[in-house]
Amino acid sequence: MTHAMLKGSNVPLEATTVRAVLRWSPGQGVPDVDASALLLGLDGRVRSDEDFVFYNQPRHPSGKVWRLGKKRVAEALTDTIQTDLAGVESGVGRILLVASADGVTFDRVRELRILLYDAQNPDGEALAYFDVKPETGQETALICGELYRRGEGWKFRALGEGYSNGLKGLATDFGISVDESEAAEEPDASAAPGTPEPPAQAPAPASPDAVTTAQIPAPPAPEVSRPLPPEQPPTGVPTQPAYGYPPQQPPAAQPAYGYPHPTSPPGYGYPHPTSPPGQGYPAPAPATAAAQAAQDRYGFPQPATGAPDPDFRLPPQGPQFLGR
């Protein structure tokens, strides 16, 4: 007959070897649960650190209490502690059966239950079971129950007592000495799960050169003289040459007859003559000031005035020019 137990209730055990099985339902965000056991002396404390059976020390030196490990059964996960009650040393008065969640609170563990089986009949019906429910939900370690002596026999009591500082805090309360280095490596219960601790970095040794450099102030940075911005050209005048030619100045007013002004820029990238050539060759320089003035007025040299040329003859004329 299986006993469904309430918190604080107890049941006598007739089996000489029992298996305490922790069972829970896995799922998204559900932490892994570990089973462990503490063998307490008659004074309620461990006799030495060897009385702590857990994942890093899965078997007691006496060989009477050991951890079987985890299994998957149906839709649940289990972790088991087995105890040979008949062979437990007389100096041990209680054996605590503990569940821990490695820094994650038990409010995220679903359907946590502890079941007791007769190890001689592991496939038989459970002797008793207790549904473990945390009181605050912030516990990271729970004493699910305890095996304790009563006269010549043993009993099991359902407890469900929690610790918010994890397996380390629970073990310390019962006399286990925890190494400070191991305590520093154990994750904080208040930290978010899966968040790695940043590695500690040793300070770099100071070198004599570094000390000397720190004592000498750095020279001030030299002032950099900045050139004044160039003057901007008047609006409408191009600043960049077209096709590689020098920038052109705005053209002056053109004189009559369409001839370019003597001071106007060249039209095709080469110097323009001061006056247009007559018949494809340069005009001769005027001999007199009057001739220069006439040339400036009409744009090309004027014939000289004076006595007619005695050798001048009209060219032969056609019949259309003969008088009738």
C-alpha positions as CSV (number, residue, x, y, z in Angstrom):
1,M,0.0,0.0,0.0
2,T,1.4,3.4,-1.0
3,H,1.2,6.2,1.6
4,A,0.3,9.7,0.3
5,M,2.0,11.9,2.8
6,L,1.5,15.5,3.9
7,K,4.1,17.9,5.2
8,G,5.3,16.8,8.6
9,S,3.8,13.4,8.5
10,N,5.8,10.2,8.9
11,V,5.6,6.5,8.1
12,P,7.5,3.5,9.4
13,L,9.7,1.5,7.1
14,E,9.9,-2.3,7.0
15,A,12.3,-2.5,4.1
16,T,16.0,-2.7,5.0
17,T,17.2,-1.0,1.8
18,V,15.2,1.9,0.3
19,R,15.4,4.0,-2.8
20,A,14.5,7.7,-2.5
21,V,13.5,8.8,-6.0
22,L,13.1,12.5,-6.9
23,R,10.9,13.0,-9.9
24,W,9.9,16.2,-11.8
25,S,8.5,17.1,-15.2
26,P,10.9,18.7,-17.7
27,G,10.0,21.6,-20.0
28,Q,11.0,24.9,-21.4
29,G,12.8,27.0,-18.7
30,V,12.6,24.1,-16.1
31,P,16.0,23.8,-14.3
32,D,17.8,20.5,-13.7
33,V,17.3,19.0,-10.3
34,D,20.0,17.1,-8.3
35,A,19.4,14.7,-5.4
36,S,21.9,14.5,-2.5
37,A,22.0,13.2,1.1
38,L,23.5,14.3,4.4
39,L,24.3,11.8,7.1
40,L,23.8,13.5,10.5
41,G,25.2,12.3,13.8
42,L,23.3,12.1,17.1
43,D,23.9,15.8,17.6
44,G,22.2,16.8,14.3
45,R,25.4,17.7,12.4
46,V,27.7,15.8,10.1
47,R,30.7,14.1,11.5
48,S,32.9,15.1,8.6
49,D,32.7,16.4,5.1
50,E,32.5,12.7,3.9
51,D,29.0,12.6,5.3
52,F,27.8,14.6,2.3
53,V,26.8,12.5,-0.7
54,F,26.1,14.5,-3.8
55,Y,27.2,14.7,-7.5
56,N,30.8,15.4,-6.8
57,Q,31.0,12.7,-4.1
58,P,28.4,10.1,-5.2
59,R,29.2,7.4,-2.6
60,H,29.7,7.5,1.2
61,P,32.9,5.9,2.4
62,S,30.9,3.3,4.3
63,G,29.3,2.2,1.1
64,K,25.8,2.2,2.6
65,V,24.5,5.4,1.0
66,W,25.1,6.2,-2.7
67,R,23.7,8.1,-5.6
68,L,22.4,6.1,-8.5
69,G,22.1,9.0,-11.0
70,K,19.5,10.4,-13.3
71,K,17.1,8.6,-15.6
72,R,14.1,9.5,-17.9
73,V,10.9,7.6,-17.1
74,A,7.8,8.1,-19.2
75,E,7.3,11.9,-19.3
76,A,9.5,12.7,-16.2
77,L,13.1,12.9,-15.0
78,T,14.4,11.2,-11.9
79,D,17.5,11.3,-9.6
80,T,17.9,8.6,-7.0
81,I,19.6,8.0,-3.6
82,Q,19.8,4.5,-2.3
83,T,20.4,3.6,1.4
84,D,21.2,0.3,3.1
85,L,19.4,1.1,6.4
86,A,20.5,-2.2,8.0
87,G,24.2,-1.3,7.4
88,V,24.2,2.4,8.4
89,E,26.7,3.1,11.2
90,S,25.2,3.5,14.6
91,G,26.6,7.0,15.0
92,V,24.2,8.2,12.2
93,G,20.8,9.2,13.6
94,R,19.3,10.9,10.5
95,I,19.7,11.0,6.7
96,L,18.4,14.1,5.0
97,L,17.2,13.7,1.4
98,V,17.8,17.0,-0.5
99,A,16.9,18.4,-3.9
100,S,18.9,21.4,-5.4
101,A,18.4,23.4,-8.6
102,D,21.9,24.9,-9.1
103,G,21.0,28.5,-8.5
104,V,17.5,28.5,-10.1
105,T,14.5,28.9,-7.9
106,F,12.1,26.0,-7.4
107,D,9.0,28.0,-8.5
108,R,10.1,27.0,-12.0
109,V,10.3,23.2,-11.2
110,R,7.0,21.5,-12.1
111,E,5.5,18.5,-10.2
112,L,8.4,17.8,-7.9
113,R,7.7,14.6,-5.9
114,I,9.8,12.2,-3.7
115,L,8.9,8.5,-3.8
116,L,10.3,5.7,-1.5
117,Y,10.7,2.2,-2.9
118,D,11.9,-1.1,-1.5
119,A,15.2,-1.6,-3.2
120,Q,14.6,-5.4,-3.1
121,N,11.5,-4.8,-5.3
122,P,12.3,-1.8,-7.4
123,D,9.5,-2.5,-9.9
124,G,6.9,-2.8,-7.2
125,E,4.5,-0.2,-5.8
126,A,6.0,2.8,-4.0
127,L,6.0,2.6,-0.2
128,A,5.2,6.3,0.1
129,Y,5.3,9.6,-1.8
130,F,5.3,13.3,-1.0
131,D,4.6,16.2,-3.4
132,V,7.2,18.8,-2.5
133,K,6.0,22.4,-2.9
134,P,8.2,25.3,-2.0
135,E,6.8,27.8,0.5
136,T,8.0,31.0,-1.1
137,G,9.1,29.8,-4.6
138,Q,12.5,31.5,-4.1
139,E,14.2,28.4,-2.7
140,T,17.2,26.9,-4.6
141,A,17.5,23.9,-2.3
142,L,14.9,21.8,-0.5
143,I,15.0,19.2,2.2
144,C,12.3,16.9,0.8
145,G,12.3,14.4,3.7
146,E,14.4,12.5,6.1
147,L,15.1,8.9,7.2
148,Y,15.5,8.8,10.9
149,R,16.0,6.1,13.6
150,R,13.1,5.2,15.9
151,G,14.2,2.5,18.3
152,E,15.5,-0.5,16.3
153,G,13.8,0.6,13.1
154,W,13.7,3.5,10.7
155,K,11.0,6.0,9.6
156,F,10.5,8.5,6.9
157,R,9.2,12.0,7.5
158,A,8.0,14.5,4.8
159,L,9.6,17.9,5.4
160,G,9.7,20.3,2.4
161,E,12.0,22.9,4.1
162,G,13.7,25.3,1.7
163,Y,17.0,27.3,1.5
164,S,17.4,30.4,-0.7
165,N,21.2,30.2,-0.6
166,G,21.3,26.8,-2.3
167,L,23.0,23.6,-1.5
168,K,26.1,25.4,-0.2
169,G,24.0,27.2,2.4
170,L,22.1,24.1,3.4
171,A,25.3,22.0,3.8
172,T,27.0,24.8,5.8
173,D,24.1,24.8,8.3
174,F,24.7,21.2,9.1
175,G,28.5,21.5,9.5
176,I,30.0,21.0,6.0
177,S,33.0,23.1,5.5
178,V,32.8,24.9,2.2
179,D,36.0,26.0,0.5
180,E,35.9,29.7,-0.2
181,S,37.2,29.2,-3.7
182,E,34.4,26.7,-4.4
183,A,31.9,29.2,-2.9
184,A,33.1,31.9,-5.2
185,E,32.7,29.6,-8.3
186,E,29.2,28.6,-7.3
187,P,26.6,30.7,-9.1
188,D,24.6,33.3,-7.1
189,A,21.0,32.4,-6.5
190,S,19.8,35.9,-7.3
191,A,21.6,36.0,-10.7
192,A,19.8,35.3,-13.9
193,P,20.2,31.6,-15.0
194,G,22.7,31.1,-17.8
195,T,24.5,34.4,-17.2
196,P,28.3,33.7,-16.9
197,E,30.3,35.5,-14.3
198,P,33.0,37.8,-15.8
199,P,36.5,36.4,-15.3
200,A,38.7,38.1,-12.8
201,Q,41.6,39.9,-14.4
202,A,44.8,40.4,-12.5
203,P,46.2,43.9,-12.5
204,A,49.1,44.4,-14.8
205,P,52.5,45.0,-13.0
206,A,53.7,48.5,-13.2
207,S,57.0,49.0,-15.0
208,P,59.7,51.6,-14.1
209,D,59.2,53.2,-17.5
210,A,55.5,53.6,-16.9
211,V,56.1,55.2,-13.5
212,T,58.6,57.7,-15.0
213,T,56.2,58.5,-17.8
214,A,53.4,59.2,-15.4
215,Q,55.5,61.7,-13.4
216,I,56.4,63.8,-16.4
217,P,53.6,66.0,-17.7
218,A,52.9,65.7,-21.4
219,P,53.9,68.9,-23.4
220,P,51.0,71.0,-24.6
221,A,49.9,70.3,-28.1
222,P,51.2,73.0,-30.6
223,E,48.7,75.4,-32.0
224,V,47.9,74.7,-35.6
225,S,47.6,77.8,-37.8
226,R,44.8,77.4,-40.2
227,P,45.0,79.3,-43.6
228,L,42.3,81.9,-44.3
229,P,39.6,80.7,-46.7
230,P,40.1,81.9,-50.3
231,E,38.1,84.9,-51.5
232,Q,35.1,83.9,-53.4
233,P,34.7,85.1,-57.0
234,P,31.8,87.3,-57.9
235,T,28.5,85.6,-58.6
236,G,28.1,84.3,-62.1
237,V,31.8,83.9,-62.8
238,P,32.9,80.3,-63.2
239,T,35.6,79.2,-60.8
240,Q,36.8,76.1,-62.7
241,P,38.2,76.2,-66.2
242,A,36.3,74.4,-68.9
243,Y,38.2,71.6,-70.6
244,G,41.5,72.6,-69.0
245,Y,41.6,76.2,-70.3
246,P,42.3,79.1,-67.9
247,P,39.2,80.7,-66.3
248,Q,37.8,83.3,-68.6
249,Q,36.9,86.8,-67.6
250,P,33.5,88.2,-68.6
251,P,33.6,89.5,-72.2
252,A,33.6,93.2,-72.8
253,A,31.0,94.9,-75.0
254,Q,31.6,94.0,-78.6
255,P,32.2,96.8,-81.1
256,A,30.0,97.4,-84.2
257,Y,30.3,95.1,-87.2
258,G,30.7,92.0,-85.0
259,Y,34.5,92.3,-84.8
260,P,36.0,91.2,-81.4
261,H,37.3,93.9,-79.2
262,P,41.1,94.1,-79.0
263,T,41.0,93.4,-75.3
264,S,38.6,90.4,-75.5
265,P,39.9,86.9,-74.7
266,P,40.9,84.5,-77.4
267,G,38.1,82.5,-78.9
268,Y,39.8,79.0,-79.2
269,G,42.6,79.0,-76.6
270,Y,45.2,80.9,-78.6
271,P,46.0,84.7,-78.7
272,H,43.7,86.7,-81.0
273,P,45.4,89.3,-83.2
274,T,44.9,92.9,-82.3
275,S,43.1,93.5,-85.6
276,P,41.5,91.1,-88.1
277,P,43.9,90.1,-91.0
278,G,43.0,91.3,-94.5
279,Q,42.8,88.5,-97.0
280,G,44.3,85.9,-94.6
281,Y,47.6,87.7,-93.8
282,P,48.5,90.2,-91.1
283,A,47.8,93.9,-92.0
284,P,50.9,96.1,-92.3
285,A,51.4,98.6,-89.5
286,P,50.0,102.1,-90.3
287,A,52.7,104.6,-91.3
288,T,51.0,107.7,-89.8
289,A,48.8,108.6,-86.8
290,A,46.0,109.4,-89.3
291,A,46.2,106.0,-90.8
292,Q,46.2,104.4,-87.3
293,A,43.1,106.4,-86.4
294,A,41.4,105.4,-89.7
295,Q,42.3,101.7,-89.0
296,D,40.9,101.9,-85.5
297,R,37.7,103.5,-86.8
298,Y,37.0,101.0,-89.6
299,G,38.8,98.0,-88.2
300,F,41.2,97.5,-91.2
301,P,43.9,99.6,-92.9
302,Q,42.8,102.4,-95.2
303,P,44.5,103.3,-98.5
304,A,46.9,106.2,-98.3
305,T,45.7,109.5,-99.8
306,G,47.9,111.7,-101.9
307,A,49.1,112.1,-105.6
308,P,47.7,109.5,-108.0
309,D,49.9,106.8,-109.2
310,P,51.2,107.7,-112.6
311,D,51.4,104.0,-113.6
312,F,47.8,103.2,-112.6
313,R,45.8,101.7,-115.4
314,L,42.3,100.3,-115.5
315,P,42.0,96.7,-116.1
316,P,40.6,95.5,-119.4
317,Q,36.8,96.0,-119.5
318,G,34.2,93.8,-121.1
319,P,31.7,94.8,-123.6
320,Q,29.2,95.6,-121.0
321,F,31.3,98.5,-119.8
322,L,31.9,100.0,-123.3
323,G,30.1,103.2,-124.0
324,R,27.5,103.2,-126.7
